[in-house]
Amino acid sequence: MERVKINSRLYERIYRELEDYGRAGFNHCPGIRLYPHYKDYISGKIMDLGSGTGGTVEFLRSRGFEAYGLDWIKPRSAFCKKADITRKSKLGRYNIATSFDVIEHLNNNQVKGLLLNMTACGTQIFTIANNTSVVTLKNGTEIDLHINRKPFKVWRGIIMDYFDIVSEIKVRDYQMLYICKKKGSTKEYNEFMASYLRKHGYQVEKING
């Protein structure tokens, strides 16, 4: 398998040459496929980081959410812009940051930049896939795009440096969905949920922070 430089130029080529890569029409859009698992945690303005062709953004907008996207490829959606999601971005006006099957495509420094950007939002929803992802370009070159694979216990430690984890969902043996809150806000969130449940007739003794 050939080692190539992973950059925006490569991904432009992949999206151009592989018609099914990341496309919702081929069920290759995890942000859509996993929606039932995270839909109860989203509200307000949403920024999808690593939005690809904009499938998740368009899907969320069709569900009534104000969603936008950033990716380092040329935008395929009117609601997405080209930007390096691993460099400092002003995301404070967004309530939620999402990023589906993106982290494993980044090196360690890029992961830090992405997670740091996401801390500006109150809620973070993202997946990590620890499998290989080999694509074959038209010239026969094979590339494994998942350059950053770690045991999930290691990923969990990294995530907890940035966020409070609200929920961890095992999607597949090699894929996890994380729903997080801004560090230190979990207690307030749990108190809100307890109040909400009591209001709707549930008996809640205590929710631990």
Stockholm file with secondary structure:
# STOCKHOLM 1.0

chainA/1-209         MERVKINSRLYERIYRELEDYGRAGFNHCPGIRLYPHYKDYISGKIMDLGSGTGGTVEFLRSRGFEAYGLDWIKPRSAFCKKADITRKSKLGRYNIATSFDVIEHLNNNQVKGLLLNMTACGTQIFTIANNTSVVTLKNGTEIDLHINRKPFKVWRGIIMDYFDIVSEIKVRDYQMLYICKKKGSTKEYNEFMASYLRKHGYQVEKING
#=GR chainA/1-209 SS CCCCCCSHHHHHHHHHHCTTTTCGGGTCCHHHHTHHHHGGGCCSEEEEETCTTSHHHHHHHHTTCEEEEEESSCCSSTTEEECCTTSCCCCTTCSEEEESSCGGGSCHHHHHHHHHHHTTSSEEEEEEECSCCEEECTTSCEEECCCCCCCHHHHHHHHHTTEEEEEEEEEETTEEEEEEEETTCHHHHHHHHHHHHHHTTCCCCCCCC
#=GC SS_cons         CCCCCCSHHHHHHHHHHCTTTTCGGGTCCHHHHTHHHHGGGCCSEEEEETCTTSHHHHHHHHTTCEEEEEESSCCSSTTEEECCTTSCCCCTTCSEEEESSCGGGSCHHHHHHHHHHHTTSSEEEEEEECSCCEEECTTSCEEECCCCCCCHHHHHHHHHTTEEEEEEEEEETTEEEEEEEETTCHHHHHHHHHHHHHHTTCCCCCCCC
//
